[in-house]
């Protein structure tokens, strides 16, 4: 691994805060899986940097609340041929 897990978790959180990114966008930008992003931000980050976790938590919750809408729009585009 090119960097420590703690550094990666903090960098992921900063990326999501700065770009208002989804987990999928962050995973793609860092070249890791969505599961790794979730594990880093939900499980590891609170123990590493609680203040940063409290900043990224609302973004994660907002993304979770909106994901069914984005999925529906993607399905609509698929079948409409857009």
N, C-alpha and C positions, 0 to 999 in steps of 0.2 A: 504494500500500500504506500502511496506516495506521501501521505500525511497522516497525522493522528486522527483518530475518530472524534476527539473533542474539538479539534480545529475544524473538521469537516462539518460537524453539527452547528457550530457557531457561524461558519460561512454560509451554510444552507439557510439558516434563520435570517441572516443579513440579506441574502439574495431575495428571499421571499418577501421581506419587509420592503426593500427598495423597489422591487418590481411588481409588488402585489401579485406574485406568481402563484399558480396552482402547484400541487405536489408533482403532477406530471411534467410541468414546465421545468421545475427545479431538478427533477430526476434527469431529464434530458440534458439540461445545461451542465450538470456535474458528471454525467455518464454513469449513473448508478440507477438502481431499481427504485420504484415507488415505495416498496416495502422498506428499503433502507432509509429513505427520506422520512417515512413515518416513524420508524424506530429511533432514528437520530433525534427528531424533533419532539416526539411525544414521550419517549422513555429516557433518553440520555441527556438532552438539553436541560431539563429541570434540575438535575443534579450538578450540571456544569456551570450554567449561567441562568439563574432563576429570572433575573430582570429581562434578559433577552427572550426567554421562553414566554414570559407574560406579554411581550410585544408581538410575538408571532402567533400566539394562541388564537386571538380573534380572527386572524387571516385564515388559519386552518379551519376554524368553525364556520366562517363565512363560505369558504370553498365547499365544505361538506354540505351546507344548507343549499347551495346553488347547483350542486353536481347533477341532480336529476333534471334540472332545466337545461343545462348544457348537453346532457345525453339525449334529451328529447329533440333539441335543435339539430344535433348531429344526425340523428335518425331521419329527421325531416329532410335535411339536405341530401342525405343518401338516396332517399326514395323520390325526391323531386328532381334529382339530377343536377343539383347546383354545385 
